Each structure stands twice: as C-alpha cells, then as structure tokens.
Amino acid sequence: MIEKNKRIIIGADHLGMNLKNELRDYLKEKGYEVIDIGVNSEDPVNYPDIAVALAEQISQGKYDRGILVCGTGIGMAITANKIPGVRAAVIHDPYSAERARASNDAQVAAFGSLVIGPSTAKKNLDIWLESEFAGGRSQAKVDLINALDQKRK
C-alpha cells in the first residue's frame, strides 16, 4: 500500500493536458500513486470544473496534495482557492515552490503550461513535494486563512 503522502491527484484543462501527462508519468516513475482526473483530450473545457473537482477531493482529506495545470496556472489556482480548506499556489520558480509549502502550507500546486516547460515544472514540483510547512510565524497567518474558510462554510 502506498503511503497517504505518496498519493497525488492531478488535473488539467486542454491547454495543460500535455504538461499534466508529463508530470503524472514523472511522479509515477518516482513511486507516487497518481489519480488523474483529466482531461485527456484537446477539446476545450472550462478549467473551473477541473479545479473544483480536484480541490473538493483535497478539502475532504482524500489527498494531501494536488496538481493543477492550465495555460498560466492562475485560473486554476484562483478557482481551487474558492473551496474552503484549500490553499493553491502558482509555482513557476524554485523559491515560490518552496515558500508555497513552508510559509503557506499550500496543498495544491498550479502550473502554467504556456509559462514553463516540463523540465522546469518537474524541478519545481520536486521542491514543492519535498518542502513541508514550517509553522512558526507562518502558523498564525495560515490559521487566519483557515478561519476565513470556516466563516464561509
């Protein structure tokens, strides 16, 4: 059985499909169990549908981490952040990958397939997966974010 933190849910719109597939395969090679919620077609889709489906799984505690891919990553992150209990961050560089976890305890990484290539995405994904929430001064800030979620449930 694969450990809970080795289970990842991943989804993309049509613009992010190819990068999603590369990241999915990369994670499987590294021993992760990856649940792919699509898409698997270049037919246009509305990215909010994918982001909500993934974020709800994170919010319900079914997965500790999730990955979303669209053209920029921005729309996916904005949408995922609408689901209470979810913190999604756009990750395009090593520093934001590390800080998304260490400072913000982000469970969802959003990538832009039109912004970064597969090699950079994989490097940043590794950093994000290896980083943990640092707590400390950031704990109070994350607690405030969580309190906002509780008020809106």
VEXVO-834265 format. One record per residue: y, x, z of N, C-alpha, C, O, CB in turn; residue in one letter. Coordinates in pm, whole numbers, padded with zeros to 5 digits, always signed. Each point is the difference from the previous one (the first is absolute). Glycine has a CB too. Layout:
% residues N
YXZYXZYXZYXZYXZa...
% end
This chain:
% residues 153
-00120+00084+00000+00120-00084+00000+00125+00088+00000+00005+00101+00071-00129-00285+00052m+00221+00146-00201+00124+00077-00011+00095-00041+00114+00015-00119+00030-00042+00137-00283i+00090+00083+00317+00093-00027+00108+00113-00091-00048+00034-00002-00118-00089+00224+00221e+00112-00298-00007+00106-00093-00036+00116+00070-00070+00053-00050-00099-00119-00093+00293k+00107+00260-00141+00115+00068-00061-00033+00065-00134+00087+00059-00063+00000-00020+00292n-00213-00050-00271-00038+00050-00132-00011-00114-00100-00046+00019-00112-00076+00172+00220k+00164-00311-00067-00002-00117-00089+00144-00030-00042+00089-00018+00084-00298-00077+00029r+00230+00091-00242+00135-00018-00054-00004-00112-00103-00093-00010-00079+00151+00253+00119i+00045-00326-00038+00016-00105-00100+00110+00045-00096+00101+00056+00042-00176-00240+00122i+00054+00159-00292+00094+00048-00103+00022-00110-00104-00092-00073-00035+00017+00312+00071i+00199-00249-00084+00031-00098-00103+00119+00045-00082+00080+00083+00043-00172-00264+00102g+00103+00125-00264+00109+00036-00091+00028-00114-00095-00082-00090-00021+00019+00332+00038a+00182-00236-00074+00030-00089-00112-00041+00072-00129-00058+00109+00004+00251-00222+00122d-00162+00051-00239-00040+00058-00129+00063+00137-00026-00062+00086-00063+00036-00318-00023h+00148+00254+00134+00065+00130-00020-00063+00108+00086+00002+00118-00037+00210-00236-00019l-00266+00081+00169-00059+00097+00091-00150+00016-00012-00059+00081+00071+00242-00134+00078g-00245-00024-00237-00146-00003-00007-00062+00138-00022-00095+00036+00070+00113-00266-00159m+00032+00307-00005-00061+00130-00029+00010+00096+00118-00097+00068+00033+00152-00101-00274n+00061+00039+00306+00015+00087+00116-00087-00052+00115-00061+00079+00072+00296-00019-00143l-00241-00191+00088-00087-00058+00104-00143+00044-00022-00067+00040+00095+00220-00238-00073k-00200+00190-00145-00138+00038-00029-00025+00148+00031-00106+00036+00051+00099-00213-00229n+00104+00261+00146-00014+00144+00031-00005+00023+00150-00082+00077+00049+00203-00020-00261e-00032-00125+00286+00002+00017+00146-00128-00055+00062-00056+00059+00092+00306-00073-00094l-00296-00099-00048-00124-00059+00050-00117+00097-00017-00076+00025+00094+00163-00255-00151r-00102+00284-00063-00110+00092-00028+00013+00128+00084-00100+00053+00048+00084-00146-00281d+00137+00141+00249+00026+00119+00081-00043-00023+00146-00065+00085+00061+00258-00024-00212y-00157-00176+00204-00037-00032+00138-00151-00014+00016-00057+00045+00100+00277-00160-00071l-00285+00054-00126-00146-00013+00005-00067+00137+00001-00096+00023+00073+00111-00244-00193k+00037+00313+00038-00053+00136-00003+00015+00068+00135-00081+00087+00035+00137-00072-00277e+00046-00053+00317+00024+00060+00132-00076-00072+00112+00014+00035+00117+00211+00034-00199k-00305-00168+00045-00083-00068+00099+00056-00127+00060-00056-00054+00096-00028+00273-00048g+00193-00267-00103+00057-00126+00048-00071-00118-00065-00045+00007-00114+00268+00105+00150y-00232-00220+00039-00042-00128-00057+00128-00067-00048+00090-00025+00080-00298+00001+00073e+00216-00005-00281+00122-00056-00057-00028-00139-00055-00087-00019-00084+00171+00250+00028v-00008-00327+00106-00008-00137-00048+00114-00021-00099+00117+00006+00038-00225-00089+00179i+00074+00061-00342+00098-00014-00108+00021-00149-00026-00091-00070-00044+00022+00292-00060d+00192-00269+00130+00030-00142-00022+00069-00023-00134+00057-00106-00024-00038+00076+00272i-00024+00130-00335+00053-00017-00134+00143+00049-00011+00060+00046+00097-00211-00240-00128g+00201+00181-00086-00052-00064-00119-00080+00101-00081+00007+00121+00022+00186-00282-00027v-00269+00105-00089-00079+00084-00089+00023-00039-00145-00092-00001-00082-00080+00029+00262n+00297-00061-00209+00039-00040-00134+00146+00038-00020+00077+00005+00097-00247-00196-00100s+00208+00217-00119+00141+00029-00029+00079-00127-00026+00118+00007-00037-00187+00213-00056e+00007-00336+00111+00073-00126-00013+00101-00010+00114-00035+00026+00116-00164-00138-00229d+00322+00076+00084+00103-00008+00104-00039-00096+00113-00053-00108-00022+00224+00160-00152p-00143-00007+00297-00021-00081+00120+00125+00010+00086+00083+00088-00019-00336-00052+00012v+00264-00127+00101+00110+00004+00096-00042+00086+00119-00089-00037+00076+00170-00193-00148n-00016+00346+00088-00040+00093+00106+00004-00061+00140-00078+00043+00084+00162+00138-00229y+00004-00278+00175-00003-00055+00136-00136-00060+00038-00039+00004+00117+00282-00049-00141p-00314-00011-00073-00132-00057+00031-00096+00108+00052-00075-00024+00095+00112-00152-00271d-00035+00291+00114-00087+00111+00041+00046+00054+00136-00082+00024+00089+00037+00036-00331i+00175-00041+00258+00053+00055+00125-00032-00091+00119-00038+00049+00107+00220+00063-00237a-00166-00242+00113-00030-00094+00109-00149+00001+00033-00037+00003+00118+00231-00146-00190v-00279+00141-00029-00145+00001+00024-00041+00123+00081-00079-00010+00093+00043-00118-00308a+00090+00244+00180-00033+00122+00071+00060-00001+00140-00069+00031+00097+00058+00092-00315l+00139-00157+00230+00068+00003+00129-00063-00097+00100-00005+00030+00119+00215+00035-00237a-00256-00178+00072-00066-00094+00091-00127+00060+00059-00031-00023+00116+00126-00168-00248e-00168+00268+00052-00121+00067+00051+00036+00103+00107-00071+00014+00099-00042-00049-00322q+00222+00107+00202+00047+00098+00098+00045-00074+00127-00037+00039+00111+00109+00120-00296i+00006-00263+00168+00053-00078+00113-00112-00058+00087+00012-00007+00122+00190-00048-00259s-00310+00016+00074-00114-00058+00071-00091+00107+00062-00099-00033+00065+00109-00162-00220q+00023+00322+00134-00078+00108+00058-00130+00032-00072-00085+00071+00055+00184-00136+00157g-00116+00014-00333-00123+00026-00074-00004+00144-00055-00107+00056-00021+00097-00299-00040k+00128+00301+00039+00012+00137-00046+00114+00066+00076+00101-00064+00032-00191+00005-00261y+00074+00187+00259+00106+00074+00067+00107+00048-00098+00117+00009+00036-00282+00062+00136d+00123-00042-00295+00093+00053-00098-00018-00069-00135-00110-00041-00037+00109+00260+00156r+00113-00231-00191-00001-00060-00132+00089+00078-00094+00093+00069+00042-00139-00292+00059g+00017+00211-00229+00077+00069-00105+00036-00102-00106-00085-00076-00048-00032+00297+00093i+00244-00222-00082+00051-00088-00105+00065+00085-00109+00065+00100+00030-00028-00288+00136l-00056+00148-00291+00059+00074-00111+00062-00098-00099-00065-00095-00044-00103+00284+00074v+00293-00164-00065+00067-00073-00107+00084+00101-00076-00024+00120+00013+00028-00341+00118c+00092+00178-00207+00081+00093-00077+00079+00097+00086+00003+00120-00028+00012-00292-00145g+00050+00121+00278+00081+00085+00089-00054+00007+00142+00036+00092+00074+00159-00150-00213t-00279-00034+00178-00046-00010+00138+00092-00084+00086-00039-00048+00106-00067+00269-00132g+00227-00239-00019+00103-00068+00081-00032-00148+00020+00001-00048+00113+00168+00211-00198i-00195-00234-00023-00028-00143+00012-00122-00029+00084-00001-00094+00079+00106+00061-00300g-00208+00114+00204-00122-00017+00080+00032+00019+00148-00044-00079+00084-00097+00160-00277m+00217+00025+00227+00033+00027+00140+00085-00111+00059-00024-00045+00112+00012+00291-00159a+00112-00291-00028+00085-00108+00050-00084-00123+00030+00016-00062+00105+00178+00151-00238i-00282-00124+00041-00083-00119+00018-00096+00017+00117-00012-00091+00083+00030+00044-00327t-00087+00160+00253-00095+00023+00109+00069-00007+00135-00058-00048+00098-00079+00191-00249a+00260-00096+00157+00075-00002+00127+00040-00140+00044+00045-00018+00113+00038+00244-00170n-00099-00324-00029+00027-00139+00038-00112-00059+00086+00020-00102+00065+00112+00076-00275k-00247+00090+00210-00114-00049+00077+00010+00058+00142+00002+00122+00017-00150-00141-00227i+00156-00068+00311+00012+00050+00138-00111+00098+00037-00118-00021-00030+00228-00194+00092p-00070+00323+00004-00094+00101+00044-00025+00111-00100-00075+00093+00029-00028-00269+00104g+00165+00167-00249-00022+00101-00103+00126+00085-00016+00112-00050-00006-00276-00102-00113v+00140+00282+00111+00108+00095-00028-00043+00079-00124-00095+00079+00005+00167-00063+00243r-00001-00038-00357-00031+00067-00127+00115+00093-00036+00117-00032+00021-00256-00165-00098a+00103+00313+00023+00102+00099-00038-00029+00051-00140-00116+00022-00037+00148+00044+00278a+00074-00047-00318-00013+00063-00131-00013+00150+00024+00078+00060+00074+00059-00244-00192v-00237+00243+00054-00029+00142+00021+00000+00072-00134-00085-00023-00086-00052-00030+00291i+00237+00141-00222+00009+00078-00123+00014+00149+00025+00008+00078-00094+00093-00275-00014h-00099+00238+00235+00014+00141+00032-00073+00029+00131-00026-00092+00077+00248+00103-00199d-00254+00115+00149-00076+00034+00120+00068-00039+00131-00066-00047+00093-00029+00233-00222p+00226-00168+00138+00069-00032+00125-00006-00149+00030-00028-00039+00114+00180+00235-00151y-00126-00281-00063-00007-00144+00026-00144-00043+00029-00021-00095+00075+00222+00059-00224s-00299+00102+00091-00140-00031+00028-00032+00025+00147-00062-00083+00066+00000+00141-00302a+00105+00055+00286-00026+00035+00140+00080-00087+00096-00053-00048+00100+00005+00282-00171e+00175-00255+00041+00086-00077+00091-00033-00149-00001+00020-00068+00101+00160+00236-00137r-00231-00219-00074-00041-00140-00004-00100-00030+00110+00004-00106+00062+00036+00100-00310a-00130+00101+00273-00098-00016+00107+00057+00045+00134-00003-00076+00097-00182+00111-00263r+00237+00086+00173+00040+00058+00128+00113-00077+00068-00003-00021+00121-00067+00241-00209a+00169-00263+00012+00116-00069+00058-00012-00152-00005+00046-00068+00091+00091+00261-00157s-00199-00246-00040+00002-00145-00022-00135-00069+00012-00007-00122-00008+00197+00164-00138n-00296+00035+00166-00135-00056+00013-00033-00093-00116-00063-00104+00019+00084+00121+00230d+00020+00023-00370-00023-00083-00119-00149-00001-00033-00063+00104-00015+00293-00050-00073a-00284-00176+00077-00141-00015-00035-00019-00012-00150-00112+00011-00049+00072-00120+00268q+00148+00086-00292-00008-00020-00145+00088+00103-00071+00118+00016+00033-00165-00263-00001v-00012+00316-00128+00073+00093-00085+00018-00065-00137-00095-00050-00058+00003+00253+00183a+00214-00201-00174+00030-00055-00132+00041+00114-00093+00083+00084+00034-00011-00306+00067a-00133+00224-00219+00026+00104-00098+00054-00062-00129-00034-00113-00035-00147+00256+00135f+00267-00068-00168+00055-00044-00128-00061+00079-00113+00024+00120-00012+00188-00184+00124g-00290-00001-00195-00068+00068-00110+00096+00051-00106-00033+00091-00077-00164-00235+00120s+00317+00087-00049+00100+00046-00097+00092+00105+00061+00091+00050-00067-00100-00273-00044l-00016+00258+00237+00085+00095+00072-00072+00132+00023+00059+00106-00016+00057-00297+00126v-00243+00185-00071-00076+00122+00026-00133-00004-00076-00051-00107-00034+00160+00130+00262i-00162+00093-00251-00129+00010-00069-00116+00004+00098+00020+00007+00121+00094+00113-00307g-00235-00125+00134-00120-00004+00083-00014+00120+00094-00038-00017+00116-00069-00111-00297p+00137+00247+00135-00015+00119+00083+00090-00006+00124-00044+00026+00112-00014+00106-00318s+00184-00167+00185+00093-00012+00111-00039-00115+00091+00007+00013+00122+00175+00082-00263t-00222-00206+00084-00042-00115+00080-00117+00037+00090-00002-00038+00117+00081-00117-00298a-00176+00229+00129-00117+00040+00079+00041+00092+00115-00049-00016+00112-00095-00005-00315k+00232+00116+00177+00047+00091+00106+00072-00078+00109-00024+00022+00119+00045+00164-00286k+00066-00278+00126+00073-00079+00099-00092-00095+00075+00019-00026+00118+00185+00042-00260n-00304-00069+00073-00097-00087+00064-00077+00076+00107-00022-00052+00110+00002-00083-00321l-00021+00257+00181-00070+00083+00100+00086+00019+00125-00049-00013+00112-00075+00130-00297d+00250-00085+00165+00090+00021+00113+00011-00127+00082-00009+00005+00123+00138+00166-00253i-00110-00284+00064+00013-00128+00070-00126-00033+00078+00008-00044+00115+00148-00036-00293w-00272+00101+00118-00127-00031+00067-00026+00092+00119-00062-00042+00098-00026-00040-00316l+00132+00206+00209-00024+00096+00108+00102-00010+00112-00021+00056+00107-00080+00094-00275e+00211-00219+00145+00106-00013+00101-00031-00116+00093-00061-00100-00040+00229+00196-00119s-00126-00081+00283-00017-00105+00099+00134-00033+00063+00093+00081-00005-00329-00005+00051e+00246-00193+00011+00122-00042+00068+00025+00091+00119-00090+00021+00082+00056-00261-00156f+00155+00293+00084+00033+00095+00105+00041-00066+00131-00003+00063+00105+00073+00092-00283a-00033-00283+00173+00047-00065+00122+00132+00062+00044+00092+00015-00080-00330-00065+00149g+00247+00086+00058+00122+00063+00051+00122-00088-00024-00003-00120+00026-00098+00343-00068g+00208-00162-00007+00124-00075-00025-00018-00107-00106+00073-00099-00001+00056+00300+00066r-00225-00182-00155-00023-00098-00106-00068-00127+00052+00010-00105-00063-00026+00293-00099s-00053-00179+00276-00072-00116+00052+00094-00117+00026-00033-00114-00035-00134+00269+00138q+00282-00129-00043+00095-00109+00030+00048-00067-00129+00021-00121-00002+00050+00242+00210a-00053-00045-00312+00046-00056-00128-00108-00086-00064+00027-00109-00051+00123+00308+00019k-00272-00150+00035-00111-00079-00056-00021-00126+00084-00032-00106-00053-00078+00316-00037v+00128-00198+00222-00010-00118+00086+00105-00105-00037-00030-00120+00002-00058+00265+00183d+00208-00102-00220+00105-00094-00043-00040-00068-00131+00022-00120-00018+00152+00261+00131l-00231-00066-00204-00047-00058-00127-00109-00103+00028+00001-00109-00056+00055+00323-00068i-00149-00179+00211-00108-00092+00036+00053-00125+00067-00053-00109-00022-00102+00304+00046n+00259-00182+00058+00061-00116+00066+00062-00093-00104-00006-00122+00015+00051+00260+00192a+00015-00083-00311+00055-00083-00108-00111-00080-00066+00016-00118-00029+00167+00285-00011l-00297-00101+00018-00114-00070-00060-00046-00115+00089-00028-00109-00050-00041+00321-00063d+00062-00189+00242-00046-00104+00093+00094-00120+00001-00045-00114+00013-00063+00290+00127q+00238-00151-00152+00097-00110-00002-00013-00087-00123+00040-00116+00001+00115+00258+00131k-00211-00087-00239-00005-00070-00128-00138-00054-00035-00020-00056-00107+00204+00201+00033r-00278-00129+00164-00135-00052-00027-00003-00150+00011-00105-00062-00019+00005+00273+00102k
% end
